[in-house]
């Protein structure tokens, strides 16, 4: 494993750097990075339903879509991001819960500072039952990219204002808002550190834990190629926003595997357009599944026939075919357009 130095605060560059490293380096990688105020959108999410557009425009907050699934997160200069890139067939990744295994070094680093951090739910690190880190993954061929946020001394008020508060997220929970669900690491530190000092501590701890001997810094050629990826993909409206749903029916459902939005256009009983958004995880591109459903009759029999030979788990982890069909059928008129 190598440690990659990345001192950029540009969210577009930083996400392009992850893609560049994953596609061009054979070594396993650990990297820390910090973004200017920005919202990182999961690859399967409907951007406009996750952000408060007026607020982010007024406050110059960038929006960038990640390679990975999961939910939207807020970043600023007091939030640290970490990235692991590993081989999928390594002994380290052959575990039942790959999320927890990659989060464990971070948890142990926090515990070494006297902070009782825990891995909870499907992809969170918490302190006192409040979230300080969300984790997500992206799979490509024989590689796995795992990255996560660390709220160190983040502006929680801006975080709450920039992201839309979806009440469905808090069903069956006592908490009713984003701000009451998250917290910062800094207040729990016995020995106070700046964000940069904490980043350096984390870097040193992980390097020692993994016996990392090689430190790599991007050269001019690397930077040129990363900037090219950034401009072609991560800085574009098409990647970050894409098409907003404009269909006649919709359904919003919370599952153990995440929140899913179904948007359908059904004409004469036939699905003529469909978009599936959410903070779920999946190995395959959800657009492939959508294309398979276009042209199908909007009834249980035909949907079952089409999905019979499809491994739904590859597209939406943890969702059964029966529940998927049930909620595709349970749609209501979309009054938004």
QUIBELPE-V866255 format. One record per residue. N is the residue number from 1. PSI is psi in radians with two decimals (NA if undefined). D_CENTER is the distance of its C-alpha to the mean C-alpha in whole Angstrom. Layout:
n & psi & d_center
N & PSI & D_CENTER
N & PSI & D_CENTER
//
This chain:
n & psi & d_center
1 & 2.48 & 23
2 & 2.67 & 23
3 & 2.21 & 22
4 & 2.15 & 21
5 & 2.19 & 22
6 & 1.80 & 20
7 & 0.16 & 21
8 & 2.50 & 20
9 & 0.17 & 18
10 & 2.01 & 17
11 & -0.55 & 14
12 & -0.79 & 15
13 & -0.76 & 17
14 & -0.65 & 14
15 & -0.61 & 12
16 & -0.61 & 15
17 & -0.69 & 16
18 & -0.81 & 13
19 & -0.75 & 14
20 & -0.80 & 18
21 & -0.73 & 18
22 & -0.64 & 17
23 & -0.31 & 19
24 & -0.10 & 22
25 & 2.34 & 22
26 & -0.47 & 24
27 & 2.64 & 23
28 & 2.61 & 20
29 & 2.52 & 19
30 & 2.37 & 18
31 & 2.48 & 17
32 & 2.50 & 16
33 & 2.74 & 15
34 & 2.37 & 16
35 & 2.63 & 15
36 & 2.95 & 17
37 & 2.13 & 16
38 & 2.78 & 13
39 & 2.26 & 11
40 & 2.03 & 7
41 & 2.40 & 6
42 & 2.63 & 4
43 & -0.42 & 7
44 & 0.09 & 9
45 & 2.67 & 9
46 & 1.84 & 13
47 & -0.82 & 12
48 & -0.37 & 16
49 & -0.09 & 15
50 & -0.40 & 12
51 & 2.69 & 14
52 & 1.66 & 18
53 & -0.79 & 19
54 & -0.75 & 23
55 & -0.79 & 21
56 & -0.56 & 19
57 & -0.74 & 22
58 & -0.51 & 24
59 & 0.24 & 22
60 & 0.82 & 21
61 & 2.17 & 18
62 & 2.70 & 16
63 & 2.23 & 13
64 & 2.38 & 11
65 & 2.33 & 9
66 & 2.91 & 6
67 & -0.48 & 8
68 & 2.85 & 5
69 & -2.78 & 5
70 & -2.99 & 4
71 & 3.01 & 5
72 & 2.45 & 6
73 & 2.67 & 7
74 & 2.41 & 11
75 & 2.58 & 12
76 & -2.99 & 16
77 & -0.12 & 19
78 & 0.40 & 19
79 & 2.34 & 15
80 & 2.39 & 15
81 & 2.50 & 12
82 & 2.58 & 12
83 & 2.31 & 12
84 & 2.33 & 14
85 & 2.12 & 15
86 & 2.86 & 17
87 & 2.37 & 20
88 & -0.43 & 19
89 & 0.19 & 22
90 & 2.74 & 23
91 & -0.48 & 24
92 & -0.60 & 21
93 & -0.09 & 19
94 & 1.23 & 21
95 & 2.80 & 20
96 & -0.72 & 20
97 & 1.63 & 17
98 & -0.51 & 15
99 & -0.86 & 12
100 & -0.68 & 15
101 & -0.66 & 17
102 & -0.50 & 15
103 & -0.38 & 14
104 & -0.75 & 18
105 & -0.62 & 19
106 & -0.75 & 17
107 & -0.76 & 19
108 & -0.63 & 22
109 & -0.72 & 22
110 & -0.71 & 22
111 & -0.55 & 24
112 & -0.28 & 27
113 & 0.16 & 27
114 & 0.31 & 28
115 & 2.20 & 24
116 & 1.33 & 24
117 & 2.58 & 20
118 & 2.66 & 19
119 & 2.19 & 16
120 & 2.79 & 16
121 & -2.59 & 15
122 & -0.41 & 12
123 & 0.45 & 10
124 & 2.64 & 11
125 & 2.29 & 14
126 & 2.75 & 17
127 & 2.21 & 20
128 & 0.72 & 23
129 & 0.26 & 20
130 & 2.45 & 18
131 & 2.26 & 14
132 & -0.11 & 14
133 & 2.29 & 11
134 & 2.44 & 8
135 & 2.59 & 7
136 & 2.82 & 5
137 & 2.69 & 7
138 & 2.32 & 9
139 & 2.34 & 13
140 & 1.95 & 15
141 & -2.03 & 19
142 & 0.27 & 20
143 & 2.64 & 17
144 & 2.25 & 14
145 & 2.13 & 11
146 & 2.21 & 10
147 & 2.79 & 8
148 & 2.86 & 8
149 & 2.75 & 9
150 & 1.86 & 13
151 & 1.81 & 15
152 & -1.01 & 18
153 & 0.78 & 20
154 & 2.66 & 18
155 & 1.68 & 20
156 & -0.58 & 19
157 & -0.76 & 21
158 & -0.66 & 19
159 & -0.83 & 16
160 & -0.61 & 17
161 & -0.57 & 19
162 & -0.53 & 16
163 & 2.48 & 14
164 & 2.40 & 16
165 & 1.85 & 17
166 & 1.93 & 17
167 & -0.47 & 19
168 & -0.42 & 18
169 & -0.44 & 16
170 & 0.28 & 19
171 & 2.37 & 21
172 & 0.32 & 23
173 & 2.66 & 22
174 & -0.44 & 24
175 & 2.52 & 22
176 & 0.13 & 22
177 & 2.86 & 19
178 & -0.81 & 16
179 & -0.51 & 19
180 & -0.11 & 20
181 & -0.33 & 17
182 & 2.82 & 16
183 & 2.96 & 18
184 & 2.75 & 19
185 & -0.65 & 20
186 & -0.77 & 23
187 & -0.33 & 25
188 & -0.04 & 25
189 & 2.22 & 27
190 & -0.76 & 30
191 & 1.97 & 31
192 & 2.42 & 29
193 & 2.63 & 27
194 & 2.94 & 26
195 & -0.72 & 22
196 & -0.68 & 24
197 & -0.70 & 26
198 & -0.72 & 23
199 & -0.76 & 21
200 & -0.66 & 24
201 & -0.79 & 25
202 & -0.75 & 21
203 & -0.88 & 22
204 & -0.71 & 25
205 & -0.82 & 25
206 & -0.70 & 22
207 & -0.73 & 25
208 & -0.73 & 27
209 & -0.73 & 25
210 & 0.07 & 25
211 & 0.76 & 28
212 & 2.15 & 26
213 & -0.37 & 29
214 & 2.18 & 28
215 & 2.24 & 27
216 & 2.37 & 25
217 & 2.38 & 25
218 & 2.29 & 25
219 & 3.13 & 28
220 & -0.62 & 29
221 & -0.74 & 28
222 & -0.85 & 25
223 & -0.70 & 24
224 & -0.75 & 26
225 & -0.65 & 24
226 & -0.76 & 20
227 & -0.60 & 22
228 & -0.75 & 23
229 & -0.73 & 19
230 & -0.84 & 18
231 & -0.63 & 21
232 & -0.46 & 21
233 & -1.17 & 17
234 & -0.30 & 15
235 & -0.02 & 17
236 & 2.59 & 18
237 & -0.69 & 18
238 & -0.72 & 18
239 & -0.77 & 15
240 & -0.51 & 13
241 & -0.74 & 15
242 & -2.69 & 17
243 & 2.34 & 19
244 & 2.52 & 19
245 & 2.35 & 20
246 & 0.89 & 24
247 & 2.94 & 25
248 & -0.33 & 28
249 & 2.65 & 26
250 & 2.80 & 23
251 & 2.40 & 22
252 & 2.09 & 19
253 & 2.43 & 18
254 & 2.18 & 17
255 & 2.91 & 17
256 & -0.50 & 16
257 & -0.10 & 13
258 & -3.12 & 12
259 & 2.32 & 13
260 & 2.34 & 14
261 & 2.20 & 16
262 & 2.20 & 19
263 & 2.14 & 21
264 & 2.56 & 24
265 & 2.01 & 27
266 & 2.12 & 30
267 & 2.17 & 34
268 & 0.65 & 37
269 & 0.05 & 35
270 & 2.38 & 33
271 & 1.92 & 29
272 & -0.30 & 29
273 & 2.52 & 25
274 & 2.41 & 22
275 & 2.36 & 19
276 & 2.06 & 16
277 & 2.81 & 13
278 & 3.10 & 10
279 & 0.46 & 7
280 & 2.94 & 9
281 & 2.62 & 8
282 & 2.54 & 11
283 & -0.68 & 13
284 & 2.79 & 15
285 & 2.19 & 14
286 & -0.43 & 15
287 & -0.55 & 17
288 & -0.74 & 20
289 & -0.72 & 20
290 & -0.76 & 21
291 & -0.58 & 23
292 & -0.43 & 25
293 & -0.32 & 25
294 & 2.27 & 27
295 & -0.15 & 31
296 & 2.64 & 30
297 & 2.44 & 33
298 & 1.19 & 31
299 & 2.83 & 32
300 & -0.75 & 31
301 & -0.87 & 34
302 & -0.66 & 33
303 & -0.69 & 29
304 & -0.71 & 30
305 & -0.77 & 32
306 & -0.73 & 29
307 & -0.15 & 26
308 & -0.63 & 29
309 & 0.33 & 28
310 & 2.30 & 24
311 & 1.59 & 22
312 & -0.56 & 20
313 & -0.49 & 18
314 & -0.44 & 17
315 & -0.70 & 15
316 & 1.76 & 14
317 & 2.34 & 14
318 & 0.07 & 16
319 & 2.23 & 18
320 & 2.67 & 22
321 & -0.68 & 24
322 & -0.78 & 26
323 & -0.67 & 23
324 & -0.85 & 22
325 & -0.75 & 25
326 & -0.75 & 26
327 & -0.34 & 24
328 & -0.54 & 24
329 & -0.48 & 28
330 & 1.14 & 27
331 & 2.72 & 26
332 & 2.74 & 28
333 & 2.42 & 29
334 & 1.86 & 27
335 & -0.10 & 29
336 & -0.16 & 26
337 & NA & 28
//
